[in-house]
Amino acid sequence: MARLASLSPYTTGARASNVNYLGAARCRHQFQRYYPNGFDDEVYQVAERSVKERATLEWNIELNPPAFRRLLARGEYSRIADTALRVEARCNLLFSFEKMALRDAIRAPADARLFATALYAFLYGRGTPQRKFEAWIAALGALPRHQSRVLSWPLVTVFGQIARPDAHLFLKPTVTRKAARAYGYEFDYHSAPSWPVYRDLQTFAAILRRDLDRKPGFRVRDMIDIQSFIWVQGSAEYQR
C-alpha cells in the first residue's frame, strides 16, 4: 500500500493543535480493548482491515487508471458503475438505501456516463484536490434523485477510500463526529458535502496519523487504518 504522503500539509496551522491529548489516550485505550496490539493485532487484521484491503486490491485490478480509461474509451459507463458498486459491496461501507440511491440515479445511460467520467476525474484526473473534489460533488449533485438523495457524505467519499486509501478517507458522519469528540478534535462538520468539511476531515486524519505513528503497534499504513480507528471509537458495535 502507498504511504500517506498527501496528509502532511494538513498537520500545519491552528487546526492541527486542536486536540485534547487525554482524549487521544482514551481513544487508543478504547481501540486496545478490542485489539491489544493495535494495527498489528491479528484479530484487527481479520475483523477490520483485510476486507477493506481486498476491496482496494480488487479495484486496482479492475479499475486501475489504464483499465478505467479503456472502459471510458469504449463507452462502457454502466460497466464502470456496476464494478464500483460490486467492489464496494465487498467491504459493505454503505447502507443498502445508499447503494440503491446510486443504482437508481445511474440507470439512464447519460447519468451512468456522468458518474463514470466524474469518478475517473476525481480519482485519477489532473487538478488540485479541491477542484477535483468540488467537481465530483457537482457531478453527484446533478444525478437524478428517486427515493433517497445521492449527494451524501458516504456516497461522496466511499469510492475515494476504496480506490485511493493513500489519499482519501471515508466519512460516516455520526461515527466520525463521535470519534472526533472523543479524541478532542473540533470537527467542523456540515451535512452538505463541501471541500472545507472534507479538508477538515483530512486534518483530523493527519493528526491521528501523526499521534498514532508515535505509539508501538499503531504505525499507520493508509486511510484504512485511520478509518478503522475512527470506526472503533464511534460505532455502536464497539460500545459496551
PLY file of the C-alpha trace (Angstrom):
ply
format ascii 1.0
element vertex 240
property float x
property float y
property float z
element edge 239
property int vertex1
property int vertex2
end_header
0.00 0.00 0.00
1.15 3.53 -0.72
2.14 5.77 2.15
0.07 8.77 3.16
2.31 11.38 1.58
-0.68 13.60 0.87
-1.53 14.03 4.54
1.45 16.11 5.65
0.10 19.54 4.55
-2.89 19.12 6.85
-0.80 18.85 10.03
0.15 22.52 9.99
-1.79 25.55 11.11
-4.09 26.34 14.01
-6.42 23.39 13.43
-3.54 20.92 13.79
-3.17 21.66 17.51
-6.90 21.32 18.16
-6.61 18.09 20.17
-7.19 17.01 23.76
-4.38 14.54 24.43
-6.23 12.93 27.33
-8.93 12.14 24.78
-6.29 10.77 22.42
-5.04 8.38 25.11
-8.58 7.27 25.90
-9.23 6.56 22.23
-6.11 4.39 21.98
-7.25 2.55 25.09
-10.68 2.03 23.55
-9.07 0.54 20.44
-6.83 -1.72 22.52
-9.79 -3.08 24.46
-10.62 -4.95 21.27
-7.23 -5.07 19.54
-4.46 -5.07 22.20
-1.65 -4.95 19.65
-3.08 -2.00 17.76
-2.88 -2.16 13.99
-0.52 -5.14 14.29
-3.19 -7.17 16.05
-4.13 -10.32 14.12
-7.78 -10.03 15.11
-7.84 -6.45 13.81
-6.42 -7.65 10.51
-9.29 -10.09 10.13
-12.13 -8.08 11.66
-11.45 -4.64 10.21
-8.60 -4.34 7.75
-8.48 -7.37 5.47
-11.88 -6.98 3.82
-11.24 -3.31 3.02
-7.76 -4.10 1.79
-9.11 -6.81 -0.52
-11.63 -4.35 -1.94
-8.79 -1.94 -2.76
-6.81 -4.73 -4.41
-9.83 -5.75 -6.48
-10.45 -2.14 -7.50
-6.85 -1.76 -8.61
-7.18 -4.86 -10.77
-10.44 -3.89 -12.46
-10.47 -0.08 -12.32
-6.83 0.95 -12.25
-6.19 4.09 -14.37
-5.35 2.33 -17.68
-8.23 -0.13 -17.34
-10.59 2.69 -16.35
-9.54 4.74 -19.39
-10.11 1.80 -21.73
-13.63 1.33 -20.40
-14.34 5.05 -20.81
-13.00 4.99 -24.36
-15.33 2.09 -25.22
-18.29 3.87 -23.64
-18.79 1.16 -21.02
-20.07 3.57 -18.41
-22.60 1.21 -16.87
-19.93 -1.44 -16.50
-17.76 1.03 -14.60
-20.63 1.90 -12.27
-21.55 -1.75 -11.74
-17.94 -2.65 -10.98
-17.61 0.21 -8.49
-20.74 -0.90 -6.65
-19.73 -4.56 -6.73
-16.33 -3.82 -5.24
-17.89 -1.62 -2.56
-20.17 -4.50 -1.61
-17.07 -6.48 -0.61
-16.42 -4.14 2.31
-20.03 -3.01 2.83
-19.30 0.54 3.88
-22.59 1.88 2.51
-26.09 1.25 3.80
-28.43 -0.58 1.45
-30.54 2.53 0.82
-27.39 4.46 -0.19
-26.45 1.78 -2.70
-29.98 1.75 -4.07
-29.99 5.55 -4.37
-26.91 5.40 -6.57
-28.20 2.48 -8.64
-31.44 4.34 -9.29
-29.58 7.53 -10.18
-27.37 5.95 -12.87
-29.91 3.79 -14.70
-30.06 6.14 -17.69
-27.02 5.91 -20.00
-26.36 9.66 -19.77
-26.30 9.51 -15.97
-24.03 6.46 -15.96
-21.70 8.39 -18.25
-21.69 11.41 -15.93
-20.93 9.20 -12.93
-18.14 7.25 -14.63
-16.35 10.22 -16.15
-16.60 12.28 -12.97
-15.34 9.38 -10.87
-12.26 8.96 -13.06
-11.52 12.69 -12.88
-11.89 12.67 -9.10
-9.63 9.67 -8.55
-7.04 10.00 -11.30
-7.53 13.29 -13.09
-5.41 16.41 -13.07
-6.01 19.43 -10.89
-5.87 20.43 -7.28
-7.55 18.23 -4.65
-10.07 21.00 -4.03
-11.03 21.40 -7.67
-11.38 17.66 -8.21
-13.41 17.19 -5.05
-15.76 20.05 -5.86
-16.27 18.74 -9.40
-17.10 15.31 -8.00
-19.66 16.83 -5.63
-21.21 18.76 -8.52
-21.50 15.60 -10.63
-23.19 13.59 -7.90
-25.49 16.51 -7.19
-26.55 16.57 -10.83
-27.68 12.92 -10.80
-31.44 12.36 -10.52
-32.91 11.65 -7.11
-35.50 8.94 -6.65
-36.18 7.54 -3.15
-33.01 8.80 -1.45
-30.50 11.52 -2.25
-27.24 10.64 -3.92
-25.33 13.67 -2.66
-24.45 12.42 0.81
-21.13 12.16 2.62
-20.92 8.36 2.47
-21.50 8.28 -1.30
-19.18 11.22 -1.91
-16.29 9.60 -0.03
-16.64 5.82 -0.28
-15.00 5.26 -3.67
-12.11 7.53 -2.81
-11.06 5.40 0.14
-11.55 2.12 -1.72
-9.56 3.21 -4.79
-7.02 5.57 -3.19
-6.57 4.81 0.53
-3.26 6.65 0.28
-5.18 9.90 -0.20
-8.89 9.63 0.64
-10.91 8.93 3.77
-14.46 7.58 4.03
-16.79 9.81 6.06
-19.59 8.21 8.05
-20.99 11.35 9.69
-22.39 10.11 13.02
-19.47 7.78 13.74
-16.83 10.30 12.70
-18.33 13.15 14.71
-18.49 10.94 17.79
-14.88 9.85 17.32
-13.71 13.44 16.87
-15.45 14.50 20.08
-13.89 11.58 21.95
-10.47 12.48 20.61
-10.85 16.15 21.43
-10.87 17.42 17.85
-13.49 20.02 16.95
-14.58 18.65 13.61
-16.26 21.43 11.65
-18.98 19.22 10.16
-21.89 20.28 7.96
-24.31 17.85 6.34
-23.96 19.33 2.85
-20.81 17.90 1.21
-18.20 20.58 0.64
-14.46 20.98 0.30
-13.96 22.85 3.63
-15.53 19.98 5.59
-13.52 17.37 3.70
-10.34 19.39 4.20
-11.08 19.46 7.94
-11.63 15.70 7.89
-8.21 15.34 6.25
-6.72 17.48 9.01
-8.24 15.19 11.63
-6.85 12.17 9.77
-3.40 13.75 9.60
-3.43 14.43 13.33
-4.48 10.86 14.05
-1.65 9.55 11.90
0.88 11.90 13.49
-0.15 10.83 17.01
-0.63 7.12 16.33
2.66 6.71 14.49
4.45 7.54 17.75
2.92 4.60 19.60
4.05 0.94 19.40
1.75 -1.13 17.21
-0.01 1.90 15.75
2.08 2.62 12.67
-0.48 3.79 10.11
-0.30 2.18 6.67
-3.06 4.10 4.94
-6.55 5.53 5.41
-7.93 2.06 6.03
-6.22 2.11 9.42
-7.39 5.67 10.10
-11.00 4.89 9.17
-10.94 1.71 11.24
-9.59 3.60 14.26
-12.41 6.14 13.87
-14.94 3.33 13.50
-13.90 1.68 16.76
-14.40 5.00 18.58
-17.81 5.86 17.20
-19.62 2.74 16.02
-22.35 1.22 18.17
-20.90 -2.25 17.64
-17.85 -1.26 19.69
-19.76 0.29 22.59
-20.24 -1.67 25.80
0 1
1 2
2 3
3 4
4 5
5 6
6 7
7 8
8 9
9 10
10 11
11 12
12 13
13 14
14 15
15 16
16 17
17 18
18 19
19 20
20 21
21 22
22 23
23 24
24 25
25 26
26 27
27 28
28 29
29 30
30 31
31 32
32 33
33 34
34 35
35 36
36 37
37 38
38 39
39 40
40 41
41 42
42 43
43 44
44 45
45 46
46 47
47 48
48 49
49 50
50 51
51 52
52 53
53 54
54 55
55 56
56 57
57 58
58 59
59 60
60 61
61 62
62 63
63 64
64 65
65 66
66 67
67 68
68 69
69 70
70 71
71 72
72 73
73 74
74 75
75 76
76 77
77 78
78 79
79 80
80 81
81 82
82 83
83 84
84 85
85 86
86 87
87 88
88 89
89 90
90 91
91 92
92 93
93 94
94 95
95 96
96 97
97 98
98 99
99 100
100 101
101 102
102 103
103 104
104 105
105 106
106 107
107 108
108 109
109 110
110 111
111 112
112 113
113 114
114 115
115 116
116 117
117 118
118 119
119 120
120 121
121 122
122 123
123 124
124 125
125 126
126 127
127 128
128 129
129 130
130 131
131 132
132 133
133 134
134 135
135 136
136 137
137 138
138 139
139 140
140 141
141 142
142 143
143 144
144 145
145 146
146 147
147 148
148 149
149 150
150 151
151 152
152 153
153 154
154 155
155 156
156 157
157 158
158 159
159 160
160 161
161 162
162 163
163 164
164 165
165 166
166 167
167 168
168 169
169 170
170 171
171 172
172 173
173 174
174 175
175 176
176 177
177 178
178 179
179 180
180 181
181 182
182 183
183 184
184 185
185 186
186 187
187 188
188 189
189 190
190 191
191 192
192 193
193 194
194 195
195 196
196 197
197 198
198 199
199 200
200 201
201 202
202 203
203 204
204 205
205 206
206 207
207 208
208 209
209 210
210 211
211 212
212 213
213 214
214 215
215 216
216 217
217 218
218 219
219 220
220 221
221 222
222 223
223 224
224 225
225 226
226 227
227 228
228 229
229 230
230 231
231 232
232 233
233 234
234 235
235 236
236 237
237 238
238 239
